[in-house]
Every structure is written in structure tokens, then in C-alpha cells.
């Protein structure tokens, strides 16, 4: 499978690229600068802006699926819209290119998972420091949900740089979820698995240990 990875130079994105290559996929990464991605042997690097539909169309050529691990700006004082703008460009580009599978990393605390991040996160971090970032993530999720794509919205708990454990809990019934952690490496493996599985199609699994 040929996969376009957005956000490939980020902490989780890099692991997604490496895991996809290890599993035999062909990987295209849309990056702002090839100089920032020197450790991606075997990856087709295309320079461009993820908010530019033209750049996305070039990167999507011949692809079968897209993984978005784009991050959003973090500002407690002003609106951020990176994910909103990138999604607004990506969805029509995928439609025009005939690419249907989209696996997108969101976060625990977005949409109907709000209030399940744990006391400190729910009462302090999200409302005071991350409210604009999470609004951006919410708009991204809403746009993807209303699309006709075959999507999976992955909502990891707090990300760590711990070694992968090789398995995660994927949960949609959040009644007993009150925060948690998960390694980026485990999230990357889960995301790559969704490229060829329909288990979580059009669902929003929360990932945690």
C-alpha cells in the first residue's frame, strides 16, 4: 500500500513513517523542508504545505491511503486553525484523487471524549491552556466525520516517549475512562494497522495503556 503521511517530522509522525516502512508499505511524506527529514531513507519526500490543496494533490498521486499526524498550535490567548485549514484542503484533494482511507490522530478530550482526561487536565490544562488547540481539533474531527471517506479518528491519551509495549487498549465506551497515558510508539503501530483493517472504521477509539 502507498501511504501519504502528514506531520511526518513530528514525534509520532516519525514513528508512523518507520513503522509503515517496516510493514512493507510505500511512504510519501509531505514536508515543509526536506532538510528537516534527513532520517527517512526509503521515503518519498515532497516539499509543500499541508494546507495547500495543490501540494496535497501532488503528494497523493498514486496513494491508497492517508495518515494525518499533524499537530496544532498551542496558544492560550489566540485562535489556532492549522488542523481546520489542512483538513479543508485535504478532504477535496482526497476526493479528487480517489483516495478513500484516512487515519487521523486527534486526542482524548475532543468531542464526546471531553471530560475524560482526568481532573487536572479537564479542569486546568484543557480549559486554560489548550482550549484553542482543542477547538481546532474539534473542527477537524467534525469535518472528517461528515465526509464520505473511510475514516478512523484515533484519540490517544497523554502521549509519552516510552518504549512500545506492543499493545494498547482501544475504547469507545468511555464510562470508566478518566485520563491515562500511551506511548507514541504504540499509537504509531495502531495507526499503521488501521490502514488495512476495518475494525474501527468510522469510529473514534481512545488509546491508552
TAQUILIN-V196271 format. One record per helix or strand. SS is the DSSP state (H for helix, E for strand). FROM is the first residue (numbers start at 1). TO is the last residue. Records with the same first field share a line. If there is no record, write none. Layout:
BEGIN
SS: FROM-TO + FROM-TO
END
This chain:
BEGIN
E: 2-6 + 26-31 + 43-47 + 65-68 + 101-105 + 150-156 + 158-160 + 169-171 + 181-183 + 206-208
H: 11-22 + 34-36 + 53-60 + 82-97 + 111-113 + 119-129 + 131-145 + 184-193
END
